[in-house]
Amino acid sequence: MDPSSATLLDTAAARSAREHGGLVRSYERGLRELEREGARLFERAPEVSGWSPAQHRFHLCLASELVVRNLRTLLRGSGRHVAPAGLPIPEALPLLARGRLPLGADAPRMVTPPEAFELDFLGELLTSGHADLLALAPELPSLAASRAVIPHQALGPLTAPLWLRFGRMHALHHERIVARVRAARR
């Protein structure tokens, strides 16, 4: 491998590690919120969001579980949705570069949180999701090196580094909404 290719791979691995770390920290913040706030996580501020902070965290767990599943599939290098290469749709590129999701999108049905659930179940989702992400850490260099893609339903084909970026962006997006809900409840 020539030195410039090695440098690009090192840069991609470092970026993937940062995105991964951001997603891991989101789970850690969720676990601390659960411990600190308990049932208050179910309190809503309808003027800000139709979901409670607990529902936002539940949604994040479901969506991040899909991110992790896609990353594992990309590690295997084969699967029903895996393609050898591809690019996100043109409209997704500025969004991914900016690193921030816009407000107002509806969540797909498969990652919509239920109206009612137990806090203990949310705790289990947060704990298992956190562990699943930590287990991926040793694979980050391999994931960063892969050009294989799996399509995101709105953004188009994403490589593993872009799946990590989306996961972190998505987590921050919902954490900002949760902060606004908390502020409105005061």
Disulfide bonds with the S-S distance in Angstrom:
none
